[in-house]
């Protein structure tokens, strides 16, 4: 009797216990694809040396690495695969400026010379992470990312808008309006270790334009 009751209670307990639910197949598929996309996007773009090494005869670790980078760039990184749209829209891509194989070799900061209608000038400095506290750096990190763009010749199309942004920061009121902006970058090359840093900045004026008053007023609003 006791044994029968125990068995009956166990069976009843098994029937009442909820079934364990697994992860939905769609989530598994998405996770696999997401990992594939992230790995693909973080692999470095093949250099000219990589392209040459990938076609060389024989076997070597360098050749395998070059072939992986080249194959990834020729397939998954192309827009025909739609993967770049996914990574760029969600902001999960990663440039390799900080890492191998080609770390950033310049320390750059930027400012602008703003000329006013009365002939006076003012130097407006772009926000620098170097001068900010920890909390402020966290909030204004995107300033650094944008600086990496507008000081590069590859992003010359950003220069007119950036120049007007500087003009808007310098404008104090209707009495004396900005009329011209000249963008400047200050930089020095970081030597390879163990070379000590030689922080003598060179200054280059790389863009100048007249201020469009309509654009200026739209930025102030």
N, C-alpha and C positions, 0 to 999 in steps of 0.2 A: 504493500500500500504506500509506504513512505517513498520507495523508489519510483513508483508510478506517478506520484504527485510531483516529485522533483523533476522528472522528465517532462511532465505536462507543463509545469511552470517554466522550464527552460525553453520548450517549444513556443509557449505563449510569449515569452520575452523576446525570442528571435523574431517572431512575427511582428511584434510591436516596434522593435528597434528600427529607426529610419535607415534607409539605404544611403550609403555614401555616394555623393555625387562627384563625378570626375570633372575635369576641366573641359569645357566645350571645345570641339574640334576646330572651330573657327579661331579661337584664341590661340590654340597651338600653332595653327598655320600662320597667323599674324606674327607670333613671337619668332618663329623660324625665319620668316621673311624680314622682320625687323632687324634681327641679328645679322642676317646676310647683308642688308643695306648698310648698316652701321660699319661693318667690317670693310665693305667695298668702298665706302666713302672716306674712311680714314686711311686707306692705303695710299702712299705717296704717288703723285703723278710721275710716270717714268721720264727720266731725263734723256738727253741725247746719248749719254754713255750707256744707260740701261737698254735703249733700243739697239745699240751696237752689240752689247754683251749678249742680249737675248738671241741674236742670230749667229753667234760664234759656235764653232764645232766643239764637241766634247761635253763633259759634265762638270759642273762646279756649283757650290752654293750660291755664288754671285749670279750665275746664269739663271738658276731656278728663281731667285728673288726678282731678277729683271723680267723674266717671262711672266711671273705672277702679276707684277705691276702693269706690264704692257697689256696682258690679256684682260685684266680688270678694267683698265682704262678704255680699251677698244670695245668692250661689251657693256658691262653693268653701268659704267659711268656715262654712257651715251644716252641722250634724251629719248632715243627710240625705245629704250627699256622702261621709261617713265620713273625710274628710281630717283634721279636728281630732283624731280618735282616733289617727291615725298620728303626727301631730306631737307630741301631748301624751304619748303613751306612750313615745316615743323621746327626748323632751326637746329637740326641734329647733325649737320655736317661739321667737319673739323679740318681747319687748315693745319699744316705742319710747320708753320713759321717758328714755333718754339722748340721743335723737336728735330729728329733726324729726318732726312739726310742733310737738309740745308737750313740750319737755324738762322734766325734774323741776325744780321751783322751790323745794324745801324741803330744808334740811339737818336730818336728824332722828336723834336717838339716844334710847335707851330705858333705863329702869331700873324697879325695883319697891321699894316699901316693904313689908317683911315684919314683921308683928307676931307676937310670941311669947306663950305662955301666961302668962309672968310680967309682961307689960306692956311689955317692952323692944321695941325696933324695930331693924331693920337695913336699910340701902339696898343692894340687890344690883344691880349694873350689868350690862346685857346686853353681850356681847362687841362691841367696836367695831373695825372695820378700821383706823381712824385711829391706834389705839394699838399695832398689831401690826407685827412685822417682815415682810419680804417672804415668807420661808418660811412663817411662821404664817398670813399672809393667804391663801396658796395653799391651805393645808389647811383653813382655816375660812371660806372664801368663802361657804358656804351659810348661815352665820349671818346675813350681810348680807341674803341673799335672803329669809330667814324674817322678819327685822326689817321688811322692806318690807311684809310681810303683816300681822303682828299689831299694828302701830301704825295700821292703816287701819280706818276704821269699816266698810268693805265686808267685812272679814274678822272681824267680831265673834264669830263662832262659834269662832274659835281662842283667844279670850281666856281662858276657864276653864282649858284645858289649859296655856296659857302661864303663867298665874298659879301653877299648881301646880308647874310647872317651876322658877320662881323660888323657891318654897317649899322644893323639894327641894335646891336649891343652898345655901339658907341654913340648913337643918337641921343642927345639930351633934350631935344625939344625943337619947336618950329623955328626958333631964332637962327639956328646955325645947322644946316642939314649936311650930312655926308654926301660928297660928290664923286669920290674915287676911293677904291680899295685895292691895296697891293698885298697879295698873300706871300708869306715867307716861311721857309722851313729852315730849321737849325739842326744840324746833324754832325755826328762824328762816327767813324768806323770803329767797331769793337774788335780789338786784336785777338788772335787765337791764344789760348792758354799756353804757356804761363805769362804771356805778355801783359803787363799791368795796363789798366785803362788809361787812356790819354784823352781826357775830357776837354779838348779844345774844339768847340763847335764852329763849323763853317755855316755861313748864312747865305741862302739863295732866294732871290725874288723870282718866283716862277709863274705868277699870274697877276694881271692888273686889269681893272675894268672900271668904267663909269657906272655910277649907281643909278639904277632905274627906280625913280621915286615911287612908282606904283607898286613895284615888288617890295620895296622897303616898307611901305605903309602896310602892306598885307602881312608882313612878318611881325610887325609891331602889334597889330591887332591880335 
